[in-house]
Structure formats: C-alpha cells, structure tokens
Amino acid sequence: MITAPIYNPTLDLSIVVPLFNEDESLPELVDWITRVVTTMGISHEILLIDDGSKDNSWQVIQQLKQRYPVIMGIRFSRNYGKSAALYTGFQEVKGHVVITMDADLQDSPDEIPALYDLIRNQDYDLVSGWKQVRHDPLAKTIPSKFFNWVTSKMSGIKLHDFNCGLKAYKHKLVRSVELYGEMHRYIPVIAKWNGFDKITEKVVVHRARKYGYSKFGLERFLNGFLDLLSISFVTRFRKKPMHFFGLYGTLCFLFGFMVAVYLISEKLFLLSTGHLARNVTDQPLFFFALVTIVIGVQLFLAGFLGEMMAQNNNRKNEYLVSETT
C-alpha cells in the first residue's frame, strides 16, 4: 500500500500569482499585497510564477525579490498555461491557507483578509471569488455566464463564477489536485470529487484592467466545455474505467447479439414451416447488429486496458523550470 506524503505547512498564508507578460503591474501588485498582509500580522510568502513571459517580467521579479524576501519566483522555459503555473505553485506552497490571484490588478488584494478568515477560522475547504459586477465587454460576460451555469448544473456545485482567479484553499486541498491542460477552471469540481465538499463563494471586487490586455480569447469557452466533459469523465471513472466502458460495451454487445439471434431464429422458423425466408445477410438490420457487437467488444476491451493502466499508472506532471529565485 502506497502512503501519500504528509505535508506540514510552516506559514500562515501563501499567495500564488501566475503571470504572463505582466511586468507593468507586478510592482504595484506586490506592494499592495504586502501592505494588506502586513496589517494582518501573519507569516506569509508570495509565489510569482512566470509562465514563459516575453517581456521583462522575470527581471521585475528578481528586483522585487531584493525588496521583499518573502517572494519566491519561478520561471518556465516557455508558456505552458495557467494550469501548469498553478500546479507548480501548489507544489511549493508552505502556508496553511493558499490564495491565488491574477497578476493584472483586476483582483483586489484587499479581499485577502476575508478570504483568509473563511478558510482559517470558518473551516471552509475552498472559497471561490464571485465577480458579481464585471468590467469586461459583453463578448466575455455573456458566454461566461452561460459557461458557469452549465458547469454548476453538471457538477452540482452552486457557484456563480468558476473561472475567477481569486480563490482561497486549505493547504491539503491544493496538494490533492492534479492540474493539466486548462483544468484550472475546474479546481472546485476536482476538489469536490477528492472529498473537499465545504465549498462556498464570496462576492469580490472586479477592477478594470489598468495595464496590458487580456491573454484569453473566445476560444477558451469552447475549450472550457471540452475540459468540463473531460473532467466530469475523469473524476468519475479514472479509478474504475471498466464501470463506464464495460457497462456500455456490454449493453452494445447484448443488443447486437440479441438482434442477430432474432434474425437467425426467424429464418429458421420460416424454413421449418415451409415459408420462403430472406437470407440473413440480405437484411440491413443484421449488419447493424454486427456493428453494435463489434463496438461492444471494443468498448469492453477499452475498459479492460483502462483498468490495467489505472492500476499501474503513477502519472506525475512535470514542467521545465528554467530558473527560480
């Protein structure tokens, strides 16, 4: 039996900030975070994850590190995406409470004390920010509302804003999630399926963008729905793929088998009573039955192979970090 490693947080708060080409906003953001957390009187760290920026973000992080020793900078060799940045940050955090926020100053650090209190003192596992009033164009807000509604219905989690970057977590929760692709949108869904069901939301201030431009296009919504289907399947059947493939494979096989038996039995009955009977292979229904039998066998084999992979797979996400500070 494999025992999961035990992690002992040594700080009160970790703040994880994934960023990509945000050199203009970083000094203001770090100064603001520091002012807020200093008034709280708690130990903390700030993790700045440079997701392969092409501007001067890494140089800015190194300069900020000299002013604020609590900063830890991690730089990717190329742009892997927000999920990779968060996952890498989650592996390094040392705080009892972990808060994530975007680097573009649209998330207000003034929300940190309330989020910290909900996790530390009110014992929630996850608190998701809700940008009830948004400073974004309709081309982003309307698809986002629809996306959040569908995600809430499919996951059973009553949140209004799954994609808000401002969230707070228990330390043990972030250690339990495995992020890849664009799965950062569905951390609440992953958390719920990992047994962390004390999830709530808090209305947060959404500020207009001060520097730069949005790094996300409309294609993220299509990718979001594909990721939702993926995470819904993976969370339910990752450990027991045979429960999905085996069930539908068996149903397909039995359906096709019964249709084929019916057609053959019908012909034998007609011949035994002296009636003319069509060849079984002349009937389109027979070929439909054969197709469903083949599909059923393939699904069953897919479930069998999936079971073997699930038993032996110990997948670990690794992203190439070029520098740390």
KEPA-656003 format. One line per 4 residues: number of its first residue (from 1); their letters; for each residue x, y, z of N, C-alpha, C. Coordinates in steps of 0.1 Angstrom, whole numbers, plus 5000, padded with zeros to 4 digits. Example, Ala and Ser with C-alpha at 12.3 -4.5 7.8 and 13.67 -1.06 7.14 Angstrom:
2
1	as	5132,4943,5078,5123,4955,5078,5132,4967,5078; 5128,4978,5071,5137,4989,5071,5129,5000,5079
This chain:
325
1	mita	5008,4988,5000,5000,5000,5000,5009,5012,5000; 5006,5022,4991,5014,5034,4990,5008,5045,4999; 5016,5051,5007,5011,5061,5016,5015,5075,5010; 5005,5084,5010,5008,5097,5004,5017,5105,5014
5	piyn	5026,5113,5009,5034,5121,5018,5027,5130,5026; 5031,5133,5038,5025,5143,5047,5032,5156,5046; 5024,5167,5044,5030,5180,5043,5026,5188,5055; 5036,5195,5061,5033,5203,5073,5035,5217,5069
9	ptld	5025,5225,5068,5026,5239,5065,5034,5247,5076; 5042,5256,5072,5050,5263,5082,5047,5278,5083; 5039,5282,5074,5035,5296,5073,5019,5297,5074; 5015,5309,5077,5000,5312,5078,4994,5313,5064
13	lsiv	5001,5319,5055,4995,5322,5042,5005,5321,5031; 5000,5315,5020,5008,5315,5007,4999,5322,4996; 5005,5331,4989,4998,5337,4978,5005,5333,4965; 4997,5327,4956,5003,5322,4943,4997,5331,4932
17	vplf	5006,5337,4924,5003,5346,4914,5009,5341,4900; 5001,5334,4892,5006,5331,4879,5006,5343,4870; 5015,5344,4861,5016,5356,4853,5022,5353,4839; 5018,5362,4830,5024,5361,4816,5024,5375,4810
21	nede	5036,5380,4808,5038,5394,4803,5030,5404,4811; 5034,5405,4824,5027,5415,4833,5038,5423,4840; 5048,5427,4833,5059,5435,4840,5054,5448,4845; 5044,5454,4839,5040,5468,4843,5032,5467,4857
25	slpe	5024,5456,4858,5015,5456,4870,5022,5449,4882; 5033,5442,4881,5038,5435,4892,5043,5443,4904; 5050,5454,4902,5054,5462,4913,5043,5467,4921; 5032,5472,4915,5021,5477,4922,5013,5466,4929
29	lvdw	5012,5454,4923,5005,5443,4929,5012,5438,4941; 5025,5436,4940,5033,5431,4952,5033,5441,4963; 5034,5454,4960,5033,5464,4971,5020,5464,4978; 5009,5463,4970,4996,5463,4975,4994,5450,4984
33	itrv	4998,5438,4979,4997,5426,4987,5004,5427,5000; 5016,5433,5000,5024,5434,5012,5018,5443,5022; 5012,5454,5018,5006,5463,5027,4994,5457,5034; 4986,5449,5026,4974,5443,5032,4978,5432,5042
37	vttm	4988,5423,5038,4991,5412,5046,4999,5416,5059; 5007,5427,5058,5014,5432,5069,5004,5437,5080; 4993,5443,5076,4983,5447,5086,4977,5435,5093; 4977,5424,5086,4971,5412,5092,4980,5406,5103
41	gish	4993,5409,5103,5002,5403,5113,5004,5389,5112; 5004,5383,5100,5006,5368,5099,5019,5366,5090; 5024,5354,5091,5036,5350,5083,5030,5346,5069; 5038,5349,5059,5033,5347,5045,5045,5346,5036
45	eill	5041,5342,5024,5050,5341,5012,5042,5345,5000; 5049,5350,4990,5043,5353,4977,5051,5345,4966; 5044,5337,4959,5050,5329,4948,5045,5335,4935; 5055,5340,4927,5053,5346,4914,5057,5336,4904
49	iddg	5048,5331,4896,5051,5320,4886,5051,5326,4872; 5062,5328,4867,5064,5334,4853,5062,5324,4843; 5051,5324,4836,5047,5314,4827,5053,5316,4813; 5066,5318,4812,5073,5320,4800,5071,5333,4794
53	skdn	5071,5344,4802,5069,5357,4797,5079,5362,4787; 5075,5370,4777,5084,5375,4767,5089,5390,4770; 5083,5396,4780,5086,5409,4784,5097,5409,4795; 5097,5419,4804,5107,5420,4814,5101,5415,4828
57	swqv	5091,5406,4827,5085,5402,4840,5095,5395,4849; 5104,5387,4844,5114,5379,4852,5124,5389,4859; 5128,5399,4851,5137,5409,4857,5130,5417,4868; 5118,5420,4866,5110,5427,4876,5109,5418,4889
61	iqql	5106,5405,4887,5105,5396,4899,5118,5396,4906; 5129,5395,4899,5142,5395,4906,5145,5408,4914; 5141,5419,4909,5142,5432,4916,5133,5432,4928; 5121,5427,4927,5111,5427,4938,5116,5417,4949
65	kqry	5123,5407,4945,5128,5397,4955,5138,5404,4964; 5146,5413,4959,5156,5420,4967,5149,5429,4977; 5137,5434,4974,5130,5443,4983,5121,5435,4993; 5116,5424,4988,5107,5416,4996,5112,5401,4997
69	pvim	5119,5397,5007,5125,5384,5008,5114,5373,5008; 5102,5376,5011,5091,5366,5012,5087,5361,4998; 5092,5368,4987,5089,5364,4974,5097,5352,4969; 5090,5343,4963,5097,5332,4956,5093,5332,4941
73	girf	5102,5333,4932,5100,5334,4918,5103,5321,4911; 5094,5317,4902,5096,5305,4894,5094,5309,4880; 5103,5305,4871,5102,5309,4857,5102,5297,4848; 5092,5296,4840,5091,5285,4830,5099,5288,4818
77	srny	5104,5278,4811,5112,5280,4799,5104,5284,4787; 5091,5281,4788,5081,5286,4777,5067,5287,4784; 5058,5291,4776,5044,5293,4781,5037,5280,4781; 5034,5274,4793,5027,5262,4795,5012,5264,4798
81	gksa	5008,5276,4802,4994,5278,4806,4992,5280,4821; 4981,5285,4824,4978,5289,4838,4977,5276,4847; 4972,5265,4842,4971,5253,4850,4984,5248,4854; 4994,5249,4845,5008,5245,4848,5014,5254,4859
85	alyt	5011,5267,4857,5017,5276,4867,5011,5274,4881; 4998,5272,4882,4992,5270,4895,4996,5256,4901; 4997,5246,4892,5001,5233,4898,5015,5234,4903; 5024,5241,4896,5038,5242,4901,5038,5250,4914
89	gfqe	5031,5261,4914,5030,5268,4927,5024,5260,4938; 5014,5252,4936,5008,5244,4946,5018,5234,4952; 5028,5230,4944,5038,5220,4949,5048,5227,4959; 5048,5240,4958,5059,5247,4966,5053,5255,4978
93	vkgh	5040,5256,4979,5034,5265,4990,5037,5259,5004; 5039,5268,5014,5041,5264,5027,5031,5269,5037; 5021,5276,5032,5011,5282,5041,4999,5273,5044; 4993,5275,5056,4981,5268,5059,4969,5272,5050
97	vvit	4969,5284,5046,4959,5289,5037,4966,5293,5024; 4960,5290,5012,4966,5293,4999,4956,5302,4992; 4961,5313,4987,4952,5322,4979,4958,5324,4966; 4950,5323,4955,4955,5325,4942,4949,5338,4937
101	mdad	4956,5345,4929,4950,5357,4922,4958,5360,4909; 4951,5367,4900,4958,5371,4888,4967,5383,4890; 4976,5384,4880,4986,5395,4882,4983,5408,4875; 4971,5409,4869,4967,5420,4861,4960,5432,4869
105	lqds	4960,5430,4882,4954,5440,4891,4939,5441,4890; 4932,5431,4883,4918,5431,4883,4912,5424,4895; 4921,5416,4902,4918,5410,4915,4923,5419,4926; 4915,5423,4936,4919,5432,4946,4926,5425,4958
109	pdei	4938,5428,4962,4944,5422,4974,4936,5426,4986; 4928,5436,4986,4920,5439,4998,4910,5428,5002; 4908,5419,4993,4899,5407,4996,4907,5397,5004; 4920,5397,5005,4927,5387,5012,4923,5384,5026
113	paly	4921,5394,5035,4918,5391,5049,4905,5383,5050; 4894,5387,5043,4882,5380,5043,4883,5366,5038; 4890,5364,5027,4892,5350,5022,4900,5342,5032; 4910,5347,5038,4918,5340,5048,4910,5336,5060
117	dlir	4901,5345,5064,4893,5342,5076,4883,5330,5073; 4877,5330,5061,4868,5319,5057,4874,5305,5057; 4887,5305,5054,4894,5292,5054,4899,5289,5068; 4906,5298,5074,4913,5296,5086,4904,5294,5098
121	nqdy	4894,5303,5099,4886,5304,5111,4872,5298,5109; 4867,5297,5096,4853,5292,5094,4854,5278,5088; 4866,5273,5085,4869,5259,5082,4863,5255,5068; 4862,5264,5059,4858,5260,5045,4871,5254,5038
125	dlvs	4868,5245,5029,4879,5239,5022,4883,5248,5010; 4874,5255,5004,4876,5263,4992,4867,5274,4992; 4872,5286,4989,4863,5298,4987,4866,5304,4974; 4856,5305,4965,4858,5310,4952,4852,5324,4951
129	gwkq	4860,5333,4945,4855,5347,4943,4844,5347,4933; 4835,5356,4935,4824,5359,4925,4825,5373,4921; 4828,5375,4908,4829,5389,4903,4815,5393,4899; 4807,5396,4908,4792,5399,4906,4791,5411,4896
133	vrhd	4799,5421,4898,4800,5432,4888,4813,5432,4881; 4812,5430,4868,4824,5428,4860,4827,5440,4851; 4839,5443,4849,4844,5453,4840,4849,5447,4827; 4841,5439,4820,4845,5432,4808,4835,5435,4798
137	plak	4838,5434,4785,4828,5435,4774,4818,5424,4774; 4807,5427,4768,4796,5416,4767,4800,5404,4760; 4810,5405,4751,4815,5393,4744,4822,5383,4753; 4826,5388,4765,4832,5379,4775,4822,5376,4786
141	tips	4813,5385,4790,4805,5383,4802,4793,5373,4799; 4787,5375,4787,4775,5366,4784,4780,5352,4782; 4790,5349,4774,4794,5334,4773,4799,5329,4787; 4805,5338,4795,4810,5334,4808,4798,5330,4817
145	kffn	4787,5337,4817,4775,5334,4825,4770,5321,4821; 4769,5318,4808,4763,5306,4803,4773,5294,4807; 4786,5296,4805,4795,5286,4809,4794,5282,4823; 4793,5292,4832,4792,5290,4846,4779,5283,4850
149	wvts	4769,5286,4843,4756,5280,4846,4756,5265,4842; 4762,5262,4831,4763,5248,4826,4772,5240,4836; 4783,5246,4840,4793,5239,4849,4786,5236,4862; 4779,5246,4867,4772,5244,4880,4762,5233,4879
153	kmsg	4754,5232,4868,4744,5222,4867,4751,5208,4866; 4761,5207,4858,4768,5194,4856,4775,5189,4868; 4781,5198,4876,4789,5194,4887,4782,5194,4900; 4770,5201,4901,4762,5201,4913,4768,5211,4923
157	iklh	4778,5219,4919,4784,5229,4928,4778,5242,4925; 4772,5248,4935,4765,5261,4933,4774,5273,4935; 4781,5276,4924,4790,5287,4923,4786,5295,4911; 4787,5308,4911,4784,5317,4900,4796,5320,4891
161	dfnc	4808,5318,4896,4820,5322,4888,4831,5312,4891; 4831,5301,4883,4841,5291,4884,4855,5295,4880; 4855,5305,4871,4868,5309,4864,4875,5320,4871; 4869,5325,4882,4875,5336,4889,4889,5332,4894
165	glka	4899,5340,4891,4913,5337,4896,4915,5339,4911; 4906,5346,4917,4908,5349,4931,4901,5338,4940; 4908,5329,4945,4903,5318,4953,4912,5316,4965; 4906,5309,4975,4913,5306,4987,4911,5291,4990
169	ykhk	4922,5284,4995,4921,5270,4997,4928,5266,5010; 4924,5254,5015,4932,5248,5025,4945,5242,5019; 4955,5241,5026,4968,5236,5021,4967,5222,5016; 4960,5213,5023,4959,5199,5019,4950,5198,5007
173	lvrs	4941,5207,5004,4934,5206,4991,4943,5208,4979; 4951,5219,4980,4959,5222,4968,4969,5211,4965; 4973,5203,4976,4982,5192,4974,4975,5180,4968; 4962,5180,4968,4955,5168,4963,4950,5170,4948
177	vely	4951,5182,4943,4946,5184,4929,4957,5182,4919; 4954,5176,4908,4963,5174,4897,4958,5182,4885; 4966,5192,4881,4961,5201,4871,4970,5199,4858; 4963,5200,4847,4970,5199,4834,4960,5205,4823
181	gemh	4966,5208,4812,4957,5214,4801,4952,5228,4806; 4938,5228,4806,4931,5240,4811,4922,5237,4823; 4927,5228,4831,4918,5223,4842,4917,5233,4854; 4925,5244,4854,4924,5253,4865,4910,5259,4867
185	ryip	4902,5259,4856,4888,5264,4857,4880,5255,4866; 4884,5242,4867,4875,5232,4874,4881,5227,4887; 4890,5236,4894,4895,5232,4907,4884,5229,4917; 4873,5237,4917,4862,5233,4926,4856,5219,4923
189	viak	4855,5216,4910,4849,5203,4907,4859,5192,4911; 4872,5193,4908,4882,5183,4912,4882,5182,4927; 4881,5193,4934,4882,5193,4949,4870,5185,4954; 4858,5188,4949,4846,5180,4954,4848,5165,4952
193	wngf	4853,5161,4940,4854,5147,4938,4866,5141,4946; 4875,5149,4951,4885,5145,4961,4881,5145,4975; 4868,5148,4977,4863,5148,4991,4862,5161,4998; 4866,5172,4992,4866,5185,4998,4853,5192,4994
197	dkit	4843,5190,5001,4829,5195,4997,4825,5207,5005; 4833,5213,5014,4829,5225,5020,4834,5237,5012; 4826,5240,5002,4829,5249,4991,4819,5261,4992; 4824,5273,4992,4815,5284,4992,4821,5295,4982
201	ekvv	4814,5306,4981,4818,5317,4973,4817,5330,4980; 4824,5340,4976,4824,5353,4982,4824,5364,4971; 4815,5373,4972,4815,5384,4962,4828,5392,4964; 4835,5394,4953,4847,5402,4953,4847,5413,4943
205	vhra	4855,5423,4945,4856,5435,4936,4863,5431,4923; 4858,5434,4912,4865,5432,4899,4868,5445,4894; 4881,5448,4893,4886,5461,4888,4889,5461,4873; 4888,5472,4867,4891,5474,4853,4906,5472,4851
209	rkyg	4909,5466,4840,4923,5464,4837,4931,5477,4835; 4942,5478,4842,4950,5490,4843,4961,5490,4833; 4967,5478,4831,4979,5477,4822,4976,5465,4812; 4982,5466,4801,4982,5454,4791,4969,5451,4786
213	yskf	4967,5438,4782,4955,5434,4776,4952,5420,4780; 4940,5415,4777,4936,5401,4781,4944,5391,4773; 4949,5380,4779,4956,5370,4772,4947,5359,4768; 4934,5360,4770,4925,5349,4767,4915,5354,4756
217	gler	4913,5345,4746,4903,5348,4735,4890,5340,4737; 4881,5341,4727,4868,5335,4728,4870,5320,4727; 4881,5315,4722,4882,5300,4720,4883,5293,4734; 4885,5301,4745,4886,5295,4758,4873,5289,4762
221	flng	4862,5294,4757,4849,5289,4761,4846,5276,4755; 4850,5274,4742,4848,5261,4736,4857,5251,4743; 4870,5255,4745,4879,5246,4752,4874,5243,4766; 4867,5253,4772,4862,5251,4786,4852,5240,4786
225	fldl	4843,5240,4776,4832,5229,4776,4839,5215,4774; 4849,5215,4765,4855,5202,4763,4862,5197,4775; 4869,5207,4782,4875,5203,4795,4865,5199,4806; 4853,5205,4806,4843,5201,4815,4839,5187,4813
229	lsis	4837,5183,4800,4833,5169,4797,4844,5160,4802; 4857,5164,4799,4868,5156,4803,4869,5154,4818; 4868,5165,4825,4870,5164,4840,4858,5156,4846; 4846,5158,4840,4835,5150,4845,4837,5135,4844
233	fvtr	4842,5132,4832,4845,5117,4830,4856,5112,4839; 4867,5120,4839,4879,5116,4846,4877,5114,4861; 4870,5124,4867,4867,5123,4881,4858,5112,4885; 4849,5108,4876,4840,5097,4879,4846,5083,4877
237	frkk	4854,5082,4866,4858,5069,4861,4873,5067,4860; 4881,5076,4866,4896,5075,4865,4901,5062,4871; 4895,5059,4883,4900,5047,4891,4893,5034,4886; 4881,5036,4880,4874,5024,4875,4868,5026,4861
241	pmhf	4877,5027,4851,4872,5029,4837,4863,5018,4832; 4864,5006,4838,4855,4995,4834,4841,4998,4837; 4838,5006,4847,4825,5009,4851,4818,5017,4840; 4825,5024,4832,4819,5032,4821,4820,5023,4808
245	fgly	4832,5020,4804,4834,5013,4791,4827,4999,4792; 4829,4992,4803,4824,4979,4804,4809,4979,4804; 4802,4989,4810,4787,4989,4810,4782,4991,4796; 4787,5001,4789,4781,5004,4776,4786,4994,4766
249	gtlc	4798,4989,4768,4802,4978,4759,4794,4966,4760; 4790,4962,4772,4781,4950,4774,4768,4953,4769; 4762,4965,4770,4749,4968,4765,4749,4967,4750; 4759,4973,4743,4760,4972,4729,4761,4958,4724
253	flfg	4770,4950,4731,4772,4936,4726,4759,4928,4728; 4752,4930,4739,4740,4922,4741,4729,4926,4731; 4728,4939,4729,4718,4944,4719,4720,4938,4705; 4733,4939,4700,4736,4933,4687,4735,4918,4687
257	fmva	4739,4911,4698,4737,4897,4698,4723,4892,4698; 4714,4899,4705,4700,4895,4705,4693,4898,4692; 4697,4909,4685,4692,4912,4672,4696,4901,4662; 4709,4897,4662,4714,4887,4654,4707,4873,4656
261	vyli	4705,4870,4669,4698,4857,4673,4684,4858,4668; 4677,4869,4669,4663,4871,4665,4662,4868,4649; 4671,4875,4642,4671,4873,4627,4673,4859,4623; 4683,4852,4629,4686,4838,4626,4674,4829,4630
265	sekl	4669,4832,4642,4658,4823,4646,4646,4825,4637; 4643,4837,4633,4632,4840,4624,4633,4832,4611; 4645,4832,4606,4647,4825,4593,4645,4810,4595; 4651,4804,4606,4649,4790,4608,4635,4786,4610
269	flls	4627,4795,4617,4613,4792,4619,4605,4792,4606; 4608,4802,4598,4601,4803,4585,4605,4791,4576; 4617,4786,4576,4621,4775,4568,4615,4762,4573; 4613,4761,4587,4607,4749,4593,4593,4748,4590
273	tghl	4586,4759,4587,4572,4759,4584,4569,4760,4569; 4579,4759,4561,4578,4758,4546,4576,4771,4540; 4579,4782,4547,4578,4796,4541,4591,4800,4535; 4590,4809,4525,4603,4815,4520,4609,4825,4530
277	arnv	4622,4825,4531,4628,4834,4540,4640,4841,4533; 4642,4853,4536,4653,4861,4531,4666,4856,4538; 4677,4857,4530,4690,4855,4537,4692,4865,4548; 4697,4860,4558,4700,4869,4570,4710,4881,4565
281	tdqp	4719,4877,4557,4729,4887,4552,4723,4897,4542; 4711,4895,4538,4705,4905,4529,4697,4915,4537; 4697,4914,4550,4689,4924,4558,4698,4934,4564; 4696,4947,4562,4704,4957,4568,4705,4956,4583
285	lfff	4694,4952,4589,4694,4951,4604,4705,4941,4609; 4708,4931,4601,4718,4922,4605,4732,4929,4606; 4735,4937,4596,4748,4944,4596,4748,4955,4608; 4737,4960,4611,4736,4969,4622,4739,4962,4635
289	alvt	4734,4950,4636,4737,4941,4648,4752,4938,4649; 4758,4935,4637,4772,4932,4637,4780,4944,4642; 4777,4956,4637,4784,4968,4641,4783,4970,4656; 4771,4968,4662,4770,4970,4676,4777,4960,4684
293	ivig	4778,4948,4679,4786,4937,4686,4801,4941,4686; 4806,4946,4674,4820,4950,4673,4823,4962,4683; 4813,4971,4683,4815,4983,4691,4815,4979,4706; 4806,4969,4709,4806,4965,4723,4819,4958,4727
297	vqlf	4824,4950,4719,4837,4943,4722,4848,4953,4723; 4849,4964,4715,4859,4974,4715,4858,4982,4728; 4846,4985,4732,4844,4993,4744,4848,4985,4756; 4845,4972,4756,4849,4963,4767,4864,4962,4768
301	lagf	4870,4961,4757,4885,4960,4757,4891,4973,4761; 4885,4984,4757,4890,4997,4762,4889,4998,4777; 4878,4994,4783,4877,4994,4797,4887,4985,4804; 4890,4973,4798,4900,4964,4804,4914,4970,4803
305	lgem	4917,4976,4792,4930,4982,4791,4931,4994,4801; 4920,5002,4802,4920,5013,4811,4922,5008,4826; 4916,4997,4829,4918,4991,4843,4933,4988,4845; 4939,4982,4835,4953,4979,4837,4962,4991,4838
309	maqn	4958,5002,4830,4966,5014,4831,4963,5021,4845; 4951,5021,4849,4948,5027,4862,4955,5020,4874; 4957,5007,4873,4964,5000,4883,4979,5003,4884; 4985,5006,4872,4999,5008,4871,5004,5022,4869
313	nnrk	4994,5031,4866,4998,5045,4863,5001,5053,4875; 5012,5060,4875,5015,5069,4886,5020,5082,4879; 5011,5087,4871,5014,5099,4863,5018,5111,4872; 5028,5118,4868,5033,5130,4875,5035,5141,4865
317	neyl	5029,5152,4868,5031,5164,4859,5045,5170,4861; 5052,5172,4851,5065,5179,4852,5066,5190,4842; 5069,5202,4846,5071,5213,4837,5085,5218,4838; 5091,5222,4827,5105,5225,4827,5107,5239,4833
321	vset	5112,5240,4845,5115,5253,4852,5130,5256,4848; 5131,5268,4843,5145,5272,4839,5152,5280,4850; 5145,5287,4858,5151,5294,4869,5142,5296,4881; 5147,5297,4893,5140,5301,4905,5148,5312,4912
325	t	5141,5319,4920,5147,5329,4928,5141,5331,4941
